[in-house]
Amino acid sequence: MATYGRGAAPVSRDNGAMSDAPLSFATAQVQAGFTAGAAENTAVPPIYQSNAFQFGSLSEARDLFALRREGNIYSRAANPTVLVFEQRVTALEDGVAAAAVGSGQAAVALALLALAQQGEHIVAARQLYGGTIDLLQETFADWGIEVTFVDQDDTQAWRDAVRPTTRALFAESVTNPIAQVLDAHAVAAIAHEAGVPLVLDNTVATPYLHRAKDLGADIVVHSATKFLGGHGTSLGGVIVDLGTFDFGADAPRWPQLTEPYRRVAGGSLLERFGAKGSPYIALVKTKYIHDLGPSLSAFNAFQLLQGLETLDLRVARHSASALEVARFLDQHAAVARVHHPGLESSPWHAQAQKYLPRGAASVFSFDLHQTGDPAGDFARVEAFIDRLRVVRLVANIGDARSLVAHPSSMTHSHMTPAQLAESGIGSTTIRLSIGLEDPADIVADLRASLDQV
Ligand SMILES: *Cc1c(COP(=O)(O)O)cnc(C)c1O
């Protein structure tokens, strides 16, 4: 067999106990030049694009599998690049632990599956992201998990919807597209009275604008696809345990955390992780990510980490530019109404001042005047959107670019007319996600198009 490296320094094996004989070509091409476990001293977290990790010995492997010691095993469950992302988001949300997953949709699904089992119940805001409504209304129903939707501003409706089988209250801190600001204190109080956690989707607000923990949330989820990444390149999601909810206070209600758990040594997850770490995140990882497999890739975690490094700078700019755009729209003759809680005219203005002291979110919407017939309304919206040059027609939010969408024919097109009306979405409602361009260019683009409507 041909050997590799004739005339060059011999390729040494990472297992020094074995002979120094040069490796054959086929062996060298898979093993040379890399020693598992060696720190390369990179200043920036590298992309650990490795499916699995090498154990020093069988006894180390056995301890790792039994979760008796921490370390890397296999990237579906844990990857060092993903771990850096999890720890960074945990710090930004002031939590105790996080689980990263491949999309925001997976984050919402797993966050709630770990709390509510078949035959149990969730109370959710009806103003949720469309994909979340689909998940709760159809897939959770298939699995025997019941969901009651309530108007998120109606505290009595939240209270009335709670049942003995309720296991979580779920809402978005700022909704899309109408930018309603949740009264998080009030909903958290109802959740805690009911003995269940408040789970908040903090995607639109971000931890920079909205400190979910101070406002009473227990668990936070994000579509990291949006502002955490911030550049429109990478899907991702993350679930953060803020460490505020005591699952031990009513142990029989949470058997998944308080009864003996075969997958880790040392009794129940609460016994194992209650004092340090998060029994809840341990369940998300060792059961739901392990069994269902919606893992975040190391590459996407790296991209999301790049985004996080500028989160405050970007969000401050997004937010200031969005308010400037909202003020411009508010005085334009073609615009009937602007749904931005930074404007004094918004029903959520006082709540925005209380919950979002650094500025309102940059995802909001406005209505063109209606024409009286649906075809006329659509033609008016089309004339406006198709003339835009700086603001792009894209079904996404939280990008560096400014994006526009028409909810009733795009993102929310499968909702019933009643659901659309309840959510405040009309035929001429147009959503904007204001990006990082010069705000004067965004305003000029919108003005040029609106003047033609
Ligand atoms: C986009 C979004 C999601 C879903 O996230 P994906 O990363 O697209 O799966 C969930 N919640 C909110 C509020 C979102 O905006």
The ligand as a Tripos MOL2 file, in Angstrom:
@<TRIPOS>MOLECULE
LIG
   15    15     1     0     0
SMALL
NO_CHARGES

@<TRIPOS>ATOM
      1 C1        -40.7600   33.5440   12.3830 C.3       1 LIG1
      2 C2        -41.3810   33.3340   13.6970 C.ar      1 LIG1
      3 C3        -41.5070   32.0550   14.2470 C.ar      1 LIG1
      4 C4        -41.0520   30.8190   13.5100 C.3       1 LIG1
      5 O1        -39.6740   30.8550   13.3350 O.3       1 LIG1
      6 P1        -38.9000   30.1010   12.1480 P.3       1 LIG1
      7 O2        -37.4860   30.3730   12.4770 O.co2     1 LIG1
      8 O3        -39.3620   30.7110   10.8660 O.co2     1 LIG1
      9 O4        -39.2800   28.6590   12.2350 O.co2     1 LIG1
     10 C5        -42.0780   31.9370   15.5110 C.ar      1 LIG1
     11 N1        -42.5110   33.0180   16.1840 N.ar      1 LIG1
     12 C6        -42.4190   34.2640   15.6790 C.ar      1 LIG1
     13 C7        -42.9190   35.4130   16.4680 C.3       1 LIG1
     14 C8        -41.8530   34.4700   14.4210 C.ar      1 LIG1
     15 O5        -41.7610   35.6990   13.9110 O.3       1 LIG1
@<TRIPOS>BOND
     1     1     2 1
     2     2     3 ar
     3     2    14 ar
     4     3     4 1
     5     3    10 ar
     6     4     5 1
     7     5     6 1
     8     6     7 2
     9     6     8 1
    10     6     9 1
    11    10    11 ar
    12    11    12 ar
    13    12    13 1
    14    12    14 ar
    15    14    15 1
@<TRIPOS>SUBSTRUCTURE
     1 LIG1         1 GROUP 0 **** ****
